[in-house]
Amino acid sequence: MAHREFRDERGRLWEVWDVMPERRDRRGGADRRVEARATFERRKRRVLSAAVSGDLAKGWLVFSSALERRRYTPLPERWAEVTDDQLNAWCASARPIPLPRRLIK
């Protein structure tokens, strides 16, 4: 995961990084059946998982400042090598997303 910082036209500091969703099967691996017998009770419980589709499946950029977060999709190729002006343009057109609860005071 690449990470960069830049300042927008107002002088606000932004951090930007990429996110690539992974596909995982919780029951993967060679010892799947042996392990399944030992953990049968756990496996009976309902497990919620989120499916990522559309542009999000191809990854995205997260732009984060002290006061807000934004998501830009799809993930541009070689984004870590572009100019700060290009990052600023993508940030301006990115969609707002909620701040993590730990950052809300």
N, C-alpha and C positions, 0 to 999 in steps of 0.2 A: 504494500500500500504506500503510494507516494503521498507526500505532505508538503504544502507550500503555504506561505503567508504573503499577503499583499495589502496595499491600502487603496481604498476606493477614492472617487473624486472628492469626497467630503473629508478624507483623511482617516476614516475608520479602518481599523485593522481587522482583516478577515483571515481566517485559516481555511484552507481547502484541502480535502482528501477524497480519494475514490473509495467506492464500496462495490464489491463484486459478490453477489449472493452465491451461496454454494448449495448444491443439491446433496442431501444425505439421506440414507436409509438408516433409521435407528437400529435396525436389526441386521446390519451388514457384518461381514466377517466370516471366517472359515468355521468358527465354533458357534455359529448362530443357533443351531437346534439344541445343542447341549446347554447353552446359556439360556435359551428360551424356557426349557423345562425348569431350570433352577429359579427363574424369575417370573414364573407364570402369573403369580398374584399381581406383580407390578404391571405386567403386560395387559391385564384385564382392565386397568384404569384407562380412562379416556385421556388421550394426549392431543392437545391442540397444536397445530402448526400452521404457519402462514405460507401460502404459495405466492411466489413472485412471478408476475406475467407482464407482457407488453414490454415497453421500454425499460422498466425496472429490471427485467430479467437480463438485460445487457449491461447492467451496472449504472452507477450515477455518481455525480460529484456532490459532496456536502460542503456548503459554505457556512461558516459559523463565525459570528462576531459576538461581542459581549452581550448584545441585546436581542439577536435573532439568529435563526438558522434557515437555510434554503436548500432545495434539492434541484439539481439540473440533470435532465435526462435527454437522450441517452449519454452514456459515458463517452466523451470524445477520445479518439485515439491520440496518443502521445501528448495528453493534456499537460503533463508536468513540464513540458518544454516550451509552452506558449508564453507570450508576453503577459505582463501584468494587465495591459489594456484589454487583451482578449479575456482574461479571467474576470476582469471587471464587467465586461459585456455579458458574459455567461451568468455572472452573479446577479446582474440587474434583471435578467430574464428568467431566473430560477424561481420556482414556486416556494412560498413560505412553508415551513414545517414547524411543528411544536418544539419548544425547547425541552430538553430532558428535565424531569422533575427535580433532579439534584441541582440544576442551575436556576430554577425559579425560586425567588426569595420573596 
